[in-house]
């Protein structure tokens, strides 16, 4: 997102690192009040990381992974995230799947990303037998319990960051009555309190030029998330790998999409679909996104340097500023999609 100097004096911005990313919290109100809330936000992200990190041996997630095959009681936050993960696994036909940790490790992503450097060349392994992908999570919301398939391991990094953003934004509005704000965790964000004349201006990262935006997304309220194959990638004995695993192959996705930004009403929904669209081929993504979402728009960049937009034809130029898509895909009343080829 753009720097805090675009905001009027009544908005205060605070930045800190958590969950292996930069978190930015911008809130309306007095300086002392917002500083106190920013410290509470920092504590929230810290506790979320302590519970859900796969890189912390003492986290609840690591504990559950060690007990795969057994029935385990889980905390309320863990239960909430697990139920969300289960529902999005079903909605996306298994393309979003939290049981990808063995595949991530096999691709060489076996420690926190800041520790993955070049050289040395990391060792990637052939994918093993992963029948538990099809078995899935067994979550009992009444007993507040989880049973992972034997030998399975979860990675909830594909959902928990946006969940933390969504929960914090809702809490700041309901508990503290913050009239206007933005919570942004590494590009997964929720905003509220804007209007048509004074919307939040979200910078859209350029896929191929670091530290440069390719356009702006205007949001009065709602959420957005960006996912990319170009950021978290590393070199191995089997070539370059990235963190977006295709559960059908147990390998990093090889589709043509390299980056995707999704805007919509819900931060978790945006993060899930941004990742799914980066994993699927372009045509598969068209079909699934238009069938399974409502109220979401997506800006997709492909490896042949095309820009594709899923949403109303009038939205680029009105809501997505500086964006000139090569391909449009819009929803029709019958649920089918139609596309226009050529520039605006």
JOTABEL-V15414 format. One record per backbone hydrogen bond with DSSP energy under -0.5 kcal/mol. CO is the residue of the C=O (numbers start at 1). NH is the residue of the N-H. E is the energy in kcal/mol with one decimal. If there is no record, write none. Layout:
CO,NH,E  CO,NH,E
This chain:
3,6,-1.5  4,7,-1.7  8,11,-2.2  10,29,-1.7  12,27,-2.4  14,25,-2.8  16,23,-3.5  18,21,-1.4  21,18,-2.5  22,186,-2.0  23,16,-2.0  24,184,-2.8  25,14,-2.6  26,182,-2.5  27,12,-2.7  30,34,-2.6  31,35,-2.1  32,36,-1.9  33,37,-2.2  34,38,-2.4  35,39,-1.6  36,40,-1.7  37,41,-2.3  38,42,-2.2  39,43,-2.0  40,44,-2.2  41,45,-2.3  42,46,-2.2  43,47,-2.5  44,48,-2.2  45,49,-2.3  46,50,-2.2  47,51,-1.5  48,52,-2.4  49,53,-2.0  51,61,-2.0  53,56,-0.6  55,57,-0.6  56,59,-1.8  59,63,-2.0  60,64,-2.3  61,65,-2.3  62,66,-2.1  63,67,-1.0  65,68,-1.3  67,70,-2.4  70,72,-0.6  70,148,-0.6  72,146,-2.6  75,79,-2.6  76,80,-2.4  77,81,-2.1  78,82,-2.8  79,83,-2.4  80,84,-1.8  81,85,-2.9  82,86,-2.5  83,87,-2.1  84,88,-2.4  85,89,-2.0  86,90,-1.8  87,91,-2.4  88,92,-2.1  89,94,-2.7  90,93,-1.2  92,95,-1.2  95,97,-0.6  98,100,-0.6  98,155,-2.6  100,104,-2.4  101,105,-2.7  102,106,-2.4  103,107,-1.7  104,109,-2.5  105,108,-1.6  106,125,-2.9  108,110,-1.4  112,115,-2.3  113,116,-1.8  115,117,-1.0  122,124,-0.6  122,237,-1.6  128,130,-0.6  130,133,-1.8  131,134,-1.2  131,135,-1.1  132,136,-2.6  137,139,-0.6  138,147,-2.1  139,141,-0.6  140,144,-1.3  140,145,-1.9  144,74,-2.5  145,140,-2.5  146,72,-2.9  147,138,-1.1  148,69,-1.7  149,152,-2.2  153,101,-1.1  156,159,-1.8  156,160,-2.5  159,163,-1.9  160,164,-2.3  161,165,-2.0  162,166,-2.8  163,167,-2.7  164,168,-2.2  165,169,-2.6  166,170,-2.2  167,171,-2.2  168,172,-2.6  169,173,-1.6  170,174,-2.8  171,175,-2.5  171,176,-1.0  172,178,-2.2  173,177,-0.6  177,179,-0.5  180,28,-2.1  181,192,-2.1  182,26,-2.7  183,190,-2.0  184,24,-3.1  184,186,-0.7  185,188,-1.5  187,189,-0.7  188,185,-2.8  189,224,-1.8  190,183,-2.4  191,222,-2.0  192,181,-1.8  195,198,-0.6  198,195,-0.5  200,202,-0.7  200,219,-2.2  201,2,-0.9  201,203,-0.6  202,217,-2.7  203,205,-0.6  204,214,-3.1  204,215,-0.7  208,210,-0.5  209,212,-1.2  212,206,-3.0  215,204,-2.7  216,321,-2.9  217,202,-3.0  217,219,-0.6  219,200,-3.1  220,194,-2.3  222,191,-2.7  223,264,-2.1  224,189,-2.8  225,262,-2.7  227,260,-2.6  231,233,-1.6  232,243,-1.0  234,241,-2.9  235,122,-1.8  236,239,-1.7  239,236,-0.8  241,234,-2.0  243,245,-1.1  244,253,-3.1  245,247,-0.7  246,249,-1.5  246,250,-2.5  246,251,-0.8  251,246,-3.0  256,303,-2.5  258,229,-2.7  258,230,-0.6  259,301,-2.8  260,227,-2.5  261,299,-2.9  262,225,-1.9  263,297,-2.5  264,223,-2.7  266,270,-2.2  267,271,-2.3  268,272,-2.6  269,273,-2.3  270,274,-2.1  271,275,-1.9  272,276,-2.6  273,277,-2.6  274,278,-1.0  275,279,-1.3  276,279,-0.5  276,280,-2.4  279,255,-0.6  280,257,-0.5  281,285,-2.6  282,286,-2.3  283,287,-2.0  284,288,-2.5  285,289,-2.5  286,290,-2.2  287,291,-1.5  288,292,-2.4  289,293,-1.5  297,263,-2.6  298,300,-0.5  298,310,-3.0  299,261,-2.5  300,308,-3.4  301,258,-2.8  301,259,-1.5  302,305,-1.9  306,302,-2.2  307,326,-3.0  307,327,-1.7  308,300,-3.3  309,311,-0.7  309,329,-2.3  310,298,-1.9  312,315,-1.4  312,316,-0.5  315,318,-1.8  315,319,-3.6  315,320,-1.6  319,218,-3.0  319,321,-0.7  320,317,-3.1  320,323,-0.7  321,216,-2.6  326,342,-2.2  327,309,-2.9  328,340,-0.9  329,311,-2.9  330,338,-1.4  332,335,-2.1  336,332,-2.4  338,330,-2.2  340,328,-2.2
